Amino acid sequence: MAVRVPQALAPKSDADSPLAIDVDILAEKATALGRAGEKVEKRLALLSEGADDGPERERLLKAAAEAVHAYFIQRELCGMRRHEAVIREYAIPRAVLVRLGAR
């Protein structure tokens, strides 16, 4: 009859522990996501403070849409595929979402 050590007490294999490079990659992704979120906040603030129409409004809409698009891509790279909560949290205007192809 063989006796085995309970799995909870068995030494962890190297396959179960993350490699240092994996930890670094996750940290970089998180940092990039934070920077992209800050950029969205700034662009949306400029948009809300800007003109209501004209070429300046178009420029601000374009900048906000580019920032939101980059943020969505970074979120997806981090494994977050649903953006509804972020759209509500940042109060992303419909005019910006339409530029991204949202309906």
CNS distance restraints for C-alpha pairs under 8 A (distance, minus, plus):
assign (resid   5 and name CA) (resid   9 and name CA) 6.57 0.50 0.50
assign (resid   5 and name CA) (resid  10 and name CA) 6.09 0.50 0.50
assign (resid   6 and name CA) (resid  10 and name CA) 6.26 0.50 0.50
assign (resid  12 and name CA) (resid  16 and name CA) 6.62 0.50 0.50
assign (resid  12 and name CA) (resid  17 and name CA) 7.47 0.50 0.50
assign (resid  13 and name CA) (resid  17 and name CA) 7.00 0.50 0.50
assign (resid  14 and name CA) (resid  18 and name CA) 7.89 0.50 0.50
assign (resid  18 and name CA) (resid  22 and name CA) 6.14 0.50 0.50
assign (resid  18 and name CA) (resid  23 and name CA) 6.75 0.50 0.50
assign (resid  19 and name CA) (resid  23 and name CA) 6.52 0.50 0.50
assign (resid  20 and name CA) (resid  24 and name CA) 6.27 0.50 0.50
assign (resid  21 and name CA) (resid  25 and name CA) 6.11 0.50 0.50
assign (resid  22 and name CA) (resid  26 and name CA) 6.24 0.50 0.50
assign (resid  23 and name CA) (resid  27 and name CA) 6.21 0.50 0.50
assign (resid  24 and name CA) (resid  28 and name CA) 6.20 0.50 0.50
assign (resid  25 and name CA) (resid  29 and name CA) 6.20 0.50 0.50
assign (resid  26 and name CA) (resid  30 and name CA) 6.19 0.50 0.50
assign (resid  27 and name CA) (resid  31 and name CA) 6.16 0.50 0.50
assign (resid  28 and name CA) (resid  32 and name CA) 6.06 0.50 0.50
assign (resid  29 and name CA) (resid  33 and name CA) 6.09 0.50 0.50
assign (resid  29 and name CA) (resid  74 and name CA) 7.66 0.50 0.50
assign (resid  29 and name CA) (resid  77 and name CA) 7.78 0.50 0.50
assign (resid  29 and name CA) (resid  78 and name CA) 6.57 0.50 0.50
assign (resid  30 and name CA) (resid  34 and name CA) 6.24 0.50 0.50
assign (resid  30 and name CA) (resid  78 and name CA) 7.68 0.50 0.50
assign (resid  31 and name CA) (resid  35 and name CA) 6.32 0.50 0.50
assign (resid  32 and name CA) (resid  36 and name CA) 6.13 0.50 0.50
assign (resid  32 and name CA) (resid  74 and name CA) 7.34 0.50 0.50
assign (resid  33 and name CA) (resid  37 and name CA) 6.14 0.50 0.50
assign (resid  33 and name CA) (resid  71 and name CA) 6.80 0.50 0.50
assign (resid  33 and name CA) (resid  74 and name CA) 5.80 0.50 0.50
assign (resid  33 and name CA) (resid  75 and name CA) 6.61 0.50 0.50
assign (resid  34 and name CA) (resid  38 and name CA) 6.28 0.50 0.50
assign (resid  35 and name CA) (resid  39 and name CA) 6.28 0.50 0.50
assign (resid  36 and name CA) (resid  40 and name CA) 6.32 0.50 0.50
assign (resid  36 and name CA) (resid  67 and name CA) 7.09 0.50 0.50
assign (resid  36 and name CA) (resid  70 and name CA) 6.90 0.50 0.50
assign (resid  36 and name CA) (resid  71 and name CA) 5.17 0.50 0.50
assign (resid  36 and name CA) (resid  74 and name CA) 7.55 0.50 0.50
assign (resid  37 and name CA) (resid  41 and name CA) 6.34 0.50 0.50
assign (resid  37 and name CA) (resid  71 and name CA) 6.24 0.50 0.50
assign (resid  38 and name CA) (resid  42 and name CA) 6.31 0.50 0.50
assign (resid  39 and name CA) (resid  43 and name CA) 6.13 0.50 0.50
assign (resid  39 and name CA) (resid  67 and name CA) 6.32 0.50 0.50
assign (resid  40 and name CA) (resid  44 and name CA) 6.01 0.50 0.50
assign (resid  40 and name CA) (resid  64 and name CA) 6.67 0.50 0.50
assign (resid  40 and name CA) (resid  67 and name CA) 5.29 0.50 0.50
assign (resid  40 and name CA) (resid  68 and name CA) 5.76 0.50 0.50
assign (resid  40 and name CA) (resid  71 and name CA) 7.27 0.50 0.50
assign (resid  41 and name CA) (resid  45 and name CA) 6.11 0.50 0.50
assign (resid  41 and name CA) (resid  90 and name CA) 7.20 0.50 0.50
assign (resid  42 and name CA) (resid  46 and name CA) 6.26 0.50 0.50
assign (resid  43 and name CA) (resid  47 and name CA) 6.15 0.50 0.50
assign (resid  43 and name CA) (resid  60 and name CA) 7.41 0.50 0.50
assign (resid  43 and name CA) (resid  63 and name CA) 6.60 0.50 0.50
assign (resid  43 and name CA) (resid  64 and name CA) 4.98 0.50 0.50
assign (resid  43 and name CA) (resid  67 and name CA) 7.07 0.50 0.50
assign (resid  44 and name CA) (resid  48 and name CA) 6.17 0.50 0.50
assign (resid  44 and name CA) (resid  64 and name CA) 5.88 0.50 0.50
assign (resid  44 and name CA) (resid  92 and name CA) 7.35 0.50 0.50
assign (resid  45 and name CA) (resid  49 and name CA) 6.22 0.50 0.50
assign (resid  46 and name CA) (resid  50 and name CA) 5.89 0.50 0.50
assign (resid  46 and name CA) (resid  60 and name CA) 7.09 0.50 0.50
assign (resid  47 and name CA) (resid  51 and name CA) 7.86 0.50 0.50
assign (resid  47 and name CA) (resid  57 and name CA) 7.32 0.50 0.50
assign (resid  47 and name CA) (resid  60 and name CA) 5.42 0.50 0.50
assign (resid  47 and name CA) (resid  61 and name CA) 6.64 0.50 0.50
assign (resid  47 and name CA) (resid  64 and name CA) 7.14 0.50 0.50
assign (resid  50 and name CA) (resid  56 and name CA) 7.52 0.50 0.50
assign (resid  50 and name CA) (resid  57 and name CA) 6.61 0.50 0.50
assign (resid  50 and name CA) (resid  60 and name CA) 7.47 0.50 0.50
assign (resid  51 and name CA) (resid  56 and name CA) 6.49 0.50 0.50
assign (resid  51 and name CA) (resid  57 and name CA) 5.53 0.50 0.50
assign (resid  52 and name CA) (resid  57 and name CA) 6.14 0.50 0.50
assign (resid  53 and name CA) (resid  57 and name CA) 5.18 0.50 0.50
assign (resid  53 and name CA) (resid  58 and name CA) 7.48 0.50 0.50
assign (resid  54 and name CA) (resid  58 and name CA) 6.60 0.50 0.50
assign (resid  55 and name CA) (resid  59 and name CA) 6.24 0.50 0.50
assign (resid  56 and name CA) (resid  60 and name CA) 6.24 0.50 0.50
assign (resid  57 and name CA) (resid  61 and name CA) 6.05 0.50 0.50
assign (resid  58 and name CA) (resid  62 and name CA) 6.11 0.50 0.50
assign (resid  59 and name CA) (resid  63 and name CA) 6.23 0.50 0.50
assign (resid  60 and name CA) (resid  64 and name CA) 6.09 0.50 0.50
assign (resid  61 and name CA) (resid  65 and name CA) 6.02 0.50 0.50
assign (resid  61 and name CA) (resid  95 and name CA) 7.43 0.50 0.50
assign (resid  61 and name CA) (resid  96 and name CA) 6.13 0.50 0.50
assign (resid  62 and name CA) (resid  66 and name CA) 6.16 0.50 0.50
assign (resid  62 and name CA) (resid  96 and name CA) 7.75 0.50 0.50
assign (resid  62 and name CA) (resid  99 and name CA) 7.86 0.50 0.50
assign (resid  63 and name CA) (resid  67 and name CA) 6.26 0.50 0.50
assign (resid  64 and name CA) (resid  68 and name CA) 6.14 0.50 0.50
assign (resid  64 and name CA) (resid  96 and name CA) 6.66 0.50 0.50
assign (resid  65 and name CA) (resid  69 and name CA) 5.98 0.50 0.50
assign (resid  65 and name CA) (resid  96 and name CA) 5.18 0.50 0.50
assign (resid  65 and name CA) (resid  97 and name CA) 7.07 0.50 0.50
assign (resid  65 and name CA) (resid  99 and name CA) 6.38 0.50 0.50
assign (resid  65 and name CA) (resid 100 and name CA) 6.66 0.50 0.50
assign (resid  66 and name CA) (resid  70 and name CA) 6.17 0.50 0.50
assign (resid  67 and name CA) (resid  71 and name CA) 6.16 0.50 0.50
assign (resid  68 and name CA) (resid  72 and name CA) 6.12 0.50 0.50
assign (resid  69 and name CA) (resid  73 and name CA) 6.27 0.50 0.50
assign (resid  69 and name CA) (resid 100 and name CA) 6.88 0.50 0.50
assign (resid  70 and name CA) (resid  74 and name CA) 6.21 0.50 0.50
assign (resid  71 and name CA) (resid  75 and name CA) 6.16 0.50 0.50
assign (resid  72 and name CA) (resid  76 and name CA) 6.22 0.50 0.50
assign (resid  72 and name CA) (resid  83 and name CA) 7.30 0.50 0.50
assign (resid  73 and name CA) (resid  77 and name CA) 6.25 0.50 0.50
assign (resid  74 and name CA) (resid  78 and name CA) 6.40 0.50 0.50
assign (resid  75 and name CA) (resid  79 and name CA) 6.47 0.50 0.50
assign (resid  75 and name CA) (resid  80 and name CA) 5.20 0.50 0.50
assign (resid  75 and name CA) (resid  81 and name CA) 6.99 0.50 0.50
assign (resid  76 and name CA) (resid  80 and name CA) 4.87 0.50 0.50
assign (resid  76 and name CA) (resid  81 and name CA) 5.20 0.50 0.50
assign (resid  83 and name CA) (resid  87 and name CA) 6.15 0.50 0.50
assign (resid  84 and name CA) (resid  88 and name CA) 6.39 0.50 0.50
assign (resid  85 and name CA) (resid  89 and name CA) 6.01 0.50 0.50
assign (resid  86 and name CA) (resid  90 and name CA) 5.95 0.50 0.50
assign (resid  86 and name CA) (resid  91 and name CA) 7.95 0.50 0.50
assign (resid  87 and name CA) (resid  91 and name CA) 5.65 0.50 0.50
assign (resid  87 and name CA) (resid  92 and name CA) 5.29 0.50 0.50
assign (resid  88 and name CA) (resid  92 and name CA) 6.83 0.50 0.50
assign (resid  92 and name CA) (resid  96 and name CA) 6.73 0.50 0.50
assign (resid  92 and name CA) (resid  97 and name CA) 7.11 0.50 0.50
assign (resid  93 and name CA) (resid  97 and name CA) 6.58 0.50 0.50
assign (resid  94 and name CA) (resid  98 and name CA) 6.03 0.50 0.50
assign (resid  95 and name CA) (resid  99 and name CA) 6.65 0.50 0.50
assign (resid  96 and name CA) (resid 100 and name CA) 6.86 0.50 0.50
assign (resid  97 and name CA) (resid 101 and name CA) 6.62 0.50 0.50
assign (resid  97 and name CA) (resid 102 and name CA) 5.38 0.50 0.50
assign (resid  97 and name CA) (resid 103 and name CA) 7.80 0.50 0.50
assign (resid  98 and name CA) (resid 102 and name CA) 4.93 0.50 0.50
assign (resid  98 and name CA) (resid 103 and name CA) 6.33 0.50 0.50
